[in-house]
Structures are given as structure tokens and as C-alpha cells.
């Protein structure tokens, strides 16, 4: 019986240790999973040959040996970014994001190579000099071009730091110059480096885990002691250290002085019970959101949804600051202790991803019902060119956020200090501001709990709001219910190749998709917009001017126009009719309402206003982003559309 109980204690100890191991959770970014213990990330389908990977890995090891450590991520396509595809073709922003993810395990130079440019990050150091060097490095097309660019960039950066490197041959001796059986994923492993579990939640209570581990080990030790004792292999009592000796059995006349002796089986079981209790406590206090999020199907859907960032667990004090809100009043981070804070970095002139962020913030607070009073929404300006209080006030009004949040600004030096403290990259390229769409959830004690990145997907706004609401609920007392039960399954877009019908402004319906014939053409022209575009453009006047295009389209053999309001990011259902009432003349073309955002996603809209020209078969043959390229005159629009149609006719495939 003793042997059976001992074996049971040992098995229970191993089982508990396995239960503890199941708490790890991936964050959906392949680059961080690899670079936490290797110096090179290259996706298997990046078309970078194994010899090239080995050669680059050898160069990175040589650089580390020469005192110039650098890790490299080659990102050849959006899927290489996992759940953060919003950072595709934004190498500088991704470098800042990835640097933050790796900072606990790696805090040296980080180089990102994308087809359209480089990103560089080195915590605590300015990247300006590095970008000056990288500006002279050419990136050729294809996987080979990316790998060559990465090599040249490392050589150039090292040379700028006074270190001369040469590219070792792919077959050079060294840990990663392995034989023919070497894995293609292995180049870049640093000599002597210790693998780290990527994706382990950084907010896990270390002392609690240590306590669990100790209890499990003691349970195993007690079980082993029982086995040895049963088989008579333990040393004599007199040879054991005093603290490990069990009390001797009292003589028959010493019953009154008997000492308490604990059976070994009880001891093993007790340690196992303590370990189990600690694991239960760990599961209870670990922020896990609502019951819906714990559902296996929901978790699986969240992992595979490319339009939704599952979030990165954090565990550090939220950097404090004092800035000025949209009303000109001073606001400090510490003043919101006792509330859960949702903090977003937001460009006051943004017409791409920022409106999705603010819509999700409002959704999250509304989903919490009365518990929303325990939540504070904060925004921090992330546009160096629009830092006036008036800029923030205008954005807040047009997005229905005036009394929903505190939108903060300050001097450029103050803002740069906050951006740096939160590791949010803000860059200006070709007169366009680019920043990480970061959302931080901060607990009542002022500690960072979770980081999310908004994805450019209009149909995922509600899902992101629910994700934020569930995270907030996990931090609030009694975990209030979230009044939303959306699935985290990725919502598919509705493409121009699919016929669909949407509600139309003023009543009735508007038909979109192929087969909608107009005089002289079966192609379709669409303009996607939102009412808050008024902030940066004369939207009403431009919509009025498009009446001229519509009236001349039939005679010119051009496709008819349909405007589409992206309702998923409008502040309220009344925003569109209220705005249309201010337009000088009634519009001669239909205005459809895309309340779900699926049409905007399916048509490839990446910001509004956005023109899309679809062929008769539903293929997008031309698009135009107004926020970066400006409005077109009627004559210029006619020419652009005619040219695109002619080009499509010559190459119908």
C-alpha cells in the first residue's frame, strides 16, 4: 500500500507540474517568438534560400563576436506578422513594436527588412543615425533581394559604428554552419544562447509560480522518500542531518511524552494538495477575461483571426505624465488610480486606423453597462504636426468623443517623452504621419496589464471592443458581465465580385457588385467616406462636386458612381443624415450605408475618403486614397477612370 501511495504522489506531482505548464499563451507575433532566442527570423515561404540564411546567420554571429549584436527580421508578406498585419509595410513602426516585445529578453539592436524599407530599434538610443545609414541601402525584389539587403544593412550599420565586418561563407565553420541535415529555421541561433519560452505571459506572478514549483518538488521528494523507506535504502537515522530526522518511536512507558509523527503518505499528499491549491489560486488571480473568452472555440478563433490582435500581457508600472486635454485642462496618469484605464495613441488628423481605435474604445465602455463608470478612456496625440488643443477638440467632436474620453496633448517635447516612455514609434515619411496603433489597458493600481494593436479591418471594430471589455472586466471587482457575445471568428469581407444590397441614406436600398449595368458601362465607381472626414477636407463640397461627374458619366460612357458611408466607424446612426442635410444640393447618386464594415474590407479600403473602380466582373482595377493624394477634379477623375478601364480592357486577366 505504501508503494502504491508513493507512486500516486509522484504521478500527482508530475501532473501538477504539467498543469502549470499549460498557462503559457502565444501573442500571435512569429517574429517575437523566434527572435527571443535566435538572431534571425525568416519565414519558411519568404523564398530566401538556405545558403543565404546560413550566410546571414554567420554574419550576425560575427557581428556579435565583434561587439555589434544585432537581430534581424525579414518580413516578406503580411502573414509574416501574425496577428499584427496592420504594421505591414510599416517597418519603423514594427521595429518599435517588436523591440518592446523583446525588451525583457533582448535590448540590443533590432533590424527589420520589408520590401518597402527598413526599421531599426535600439532601446534607449536614437534611431536617427541608423535610418540615415539605411537610407543608402537598396532593397531588390524577392526573397533574395531582402536577404541581400539585410546583409548590406548590417555591414553598413557596423561600418558606421567603426566595426568592419566581412560576410562569412555559408559553409563556414561554426555552430550554425551545420551539415546537410540542418534545419532551415535554425540559422541565427547564437552560440551559448539559452532558449526562452516565447509568449509566456509577462504578468505571471513569479513568487506564486515559485511556490507551486517548490510544492510540486516536495511532493515528488516525499513520494520518493516513501519508496526508499519501503525498500530499506534510507541511511540510518543517526546519520541523517538533525532537521531531516523523524522522531523515534517512544518506549512503552513514554506514552505521555510521545512526539507527533507525520506519516510519509500524508506528507506527500499534503505537498501535492498545497501545489494544487496554489495552481487554483494562480488560475483565479490571473486576468483571464469573461467566461466566453475561456471557451475553447473562442480562443481558437481569436488565435486565427488576422483582423484581431489577441493582445500582449504586460507587467510594469504605467509611466506617469501630465498633459493637457481637449478642454485645455491638465491631466495626469496617476489621477486615475482606482479606475481601469484604456489608453490609446491617436493621430488627431488620422483617417485610416485611428477612427477604428476610438470606435472600439467607445464600444468597450458601452458593453460594460453600469460598470463602465469604473473605466477611464484616454487618448494621447500621436501626430507631431497636429498638437494644438483645437485639433483634439475637433477630432473629439466629429467622432462623438467630446465627453467620452480625455484626449491629451502638450508640447512636442512632452509628447515625445511620453511616446518614448510607452515605446510607441511615431514617424513622418513623405509628409505623412505614421505611428503604432497601440492600446494599453492599465489596472486600478496603475500597472500595465495588456497591449493591443488595432488592425485595419472595419468589420472587426465590434470584436476589438468586446476584447477590450472582457480584459477590463477581468480587472474589475466581481468581474461584471460584458453585454456582448460576438464570435472572434474572422469576419469575411464582401468583395466587388459579390452582389450585395445595403440600406441607402434617405430610405430604400442600394445595390453593389457586378452586373449592375449603367449606360455604356457595366463597371462601377465607388467612393467610401465617413462624416468625420470633414476634419481634414471639405467633404460636403466635394460630394456636391461629384454631382457633375455623375451627370456626365452616361454621356461619356463612364461608370456610374455610388457613395458608401462606412457606418461601422460613424459616431452614431444619425451622423450621416445630419451631415447630408448640410450639403448644399441633393446628391444625384445613391449613398449606401456599410454598417458592418464588410464591404469596405472586401473592397480593400485602407482609409477614407477612398475611390474604388471595379470591373464588370468585380475586379478592383483602380483605387485612390484622397487623404494622401488629394481630391481629383471632375476632369482628372474622368481621365483616371478612362485610363484604368482602357488598361483593364487590354489585359482582362
Buried (B, 14 or more C-beta within 10 A) or exposed (E): EEEEBBEBBBEBBBBBBEBBEEBEBBBBBBBBBBBBBBBBBBBEEBBBBBEBBBBBBBBBBBBBEEEBBBBBBBBBBBEBBBBBBBBBEBBBBBBBBBBBBBBBBBBBBBBBBBBEBBBBBBBEEEBEEBBEBBEEBEBEEBBBBBBBBBBBBBBBBBEEBEBEBEBBEBEBEBBBBBEEEBEEBBBBBBEEBEEBEBBBBBBBBEEBBEBBBBBBBBBBBBBBBBBEBBEEEBEEEEEEEEEEEBEEEEEEEEEEEEEEEEEBBEBBBBBBBBBBEBBEBBEEEBBBBBEBBEEEEBBEBBBEBBBBBBBBBBBEEBBEBBBBBBBEEEBEBEEBEEBBBBBBBBBBBBBBBBBBBBBBBBBBBBBBEEBBEBBBBBBBBBBBBBBEBEBBBBBBBBBBBBEBBBBBBBEEEBBEBBBBEBBBBBBEEEEEBBBBBBBBBBBBEBBBBBBBBBBBBBBBBBBBBBBBBBBBBBBBEEBBBBEBEBBBBBBEBBBBBBEBEBBBBEEEEBBBBBEBEBEBBBBBBBBBBBBBBBBBBEBBEBBBBBBBBBEEBBEBEBBBBBBBBBBBBBBEEEBBEEBBEEBEEEBBBBBBBBBBBBBBBBBBBBBBBBBBBBBBBBBBBBBBBBBEEEBBEBEEBBEBBEEBBEEBEEEEE
